[in-house]
C-alpha cells in the first residue's frame, strides 16, 4: 500500500522515471527551471493538423522524458517564426541552416542550438539530362534554363547560387526559376535544362520520377550542417543545460519517436541521420558565407 501511494503521488506531481538512474530529479528540476509549457514550431509546416501528424509522437516522448508539457505552435513561414522568437511566443523552433543564420541576425535576444538533426547526405546537387550537352557548371550559359526550389532554401537555393558564383557566373544574368515543389518535375518533364536542389531531390528524379532517364551530375557541394532545433537565448541557462542533457540521455527514444511519422521518416531517415548535440553557431558560418558569396541578402 505504501509503495502504491508513493507511485501515485509521483504521477500526480508530473514526475517521470528516467531510465537506469531510477530517479525523478531530472524532470523535477526541469519543471522548476524551464518555461512550462514549452512551445515548439516548425518553419516547414503550416497548420496544426500537419504539425500534429508530424510531431505527435515526438511531443509525447519529449513530455515523458522531460516532465515538461510541449505545445505545438503553428506558423506560416520563417518570417513568422522569427517574429515568434523575437516576441517570446515560442521557445523552440525546428529550422533549417539558413533560418538559423537569419534568426541570429533578426532576434535581438539571440538564439542557440538545443540539438540538431545530422544528415551526412545533406548537400546540393546540380543535375541535367545526359543529352543536354551540359557537362559542368562552367558549361551553363544565359540560355540555360535552371530550376531551383524555394527562395531561401539552403540546399535548393543558397548553396546552388554560391556554387554558380564560384564557377564564374553572375546569377543575375542566368535563367533561374524558383519552382517550389515542382522543380524536380520541371527537369524530369524536360521543362528546364538543369535542376539544382538537395542530394535527395536528385535521387528522387533518377530513382522515382524518371528511372529510365539518363542524367548527369554537374556538381555536388560539400556536406552541409544539419537542421538545428533552436531555443531562445534568453531562456535561463540552467534550463537550457539540463534540457539538453536530458534530451541527450534519451536521444534514441526521441529519435525513434521523431521518425515514426511519415513526413519525418521521409525527410530524415536516410544514410545515417541522427540527433546530434555537438554543433555550434560556428558550424553554420559556412551558410552565412554562402549568402555573402552569392550576393543574396539574409
C-alpha positions, 0 to 999 in steps of 0.5 A: 500500500505504501509503495502504491501511494508513493507511485501515485503521488509521483504521477500526480506531481508530473514526475517521470522515471528516467531510465537506469538512474531510477530517479525523478530529479531530472524532470523535477528540476526541469519543471522548476527551471524551464518555461512550462509549457514549452512551445515548439514550431516548425518553419516547414509546416503550416497548420496544426493538423500537419504539425500534429501528424508530424510531431505527435509522437515526438511531443509525447516522448519529449513530455515523458522524458522531460516532465515538461508539457510541449505545445505545438505552435503553428506558423506560416513561414520563417518570417513568422517564426522569427517574429515568434522568437523575437516576441517570446511566443515560442521557445523552440523552433525546428529550422533549417541552416539558413533560418538559423543564420537569419534568426541570429541576425533578426532576434535581438535576444539571440538564439542557440542550438538545443540539438540538431538533426545530422544528415551526412547526405545533406548537400546540393546537387546540380543535375541535367539530362545526359543529352543536354550537352551540359557537362559542368557548371562552367558549361551553363550559359544565359540560355540555360534554363535552371530550376531551383526550389524555394527562395531561401532554401539552403540546399535548393537555393543558397548553396546552388547560387554560391556554387554558380558564383564560384564557377564564374557566373553572375546569377543575375544574368542566368535563367533561374526559376524558383519552382517550389515543389515542382522543380524536380518535375520541371527537369524530369518533364524536360521543362528546364535544362538543369535542376539544382536542389538537395542530394535527395531531390536528385535521387528522387528524379533518377530513382522515382520520377524518371528511372529510365532517364539518363542524367548527369551530375554537374556538381555536388557541394560539400556536406552541409550542417544539419537542421538545428532545433533552436531555443531562445537565448534568453531562456535561463541557462540552467534550463537550457543545460539540463534540457539538453542533457536530458534530451541527450540521455534519451536521444534514441527514444526521441529519435525513434519517436521523431521518425515514426511519422511519415513526413519525418521518416521521409525527410530524415531517415536516410544514410545515417541521420541522427540527433546530434548535440555537438554543433555550434553557431560556428558550424553554420558560418559556412551558410552565412558565407554562402549568402555573402558569396552569392550576393543574396541578402539574409 
